[in-house]
Amino acid sequence: MTKNIDVKLSFMAPSGIPGVLRLRHEGGASKTASLSVERAEDLGWPTGSAPLTVADMRRLVDGLMDAIQTIERQDRISAQT
């Protein structure tokens, strides 16, 4: 059984424009997922998108985990001083 994946992460750009980062995969219909950035005014119309293979998604997750761990480490160091 395959399942569609649609993950949305809302954000606020430094310019004050709200948007959504979206990762979509049509459950088994394709070997790639689509990563797109959408502005709130244009939801449903990606302002930029890229196809991602499984290897690309793994690199994305690894990069996000590295960033999260770095931020958490900085928070711990700041709390100690």
Order of alpha helices (4+ residues) and beta strands (2+ residues): beta-beta-beta-beta-alpha
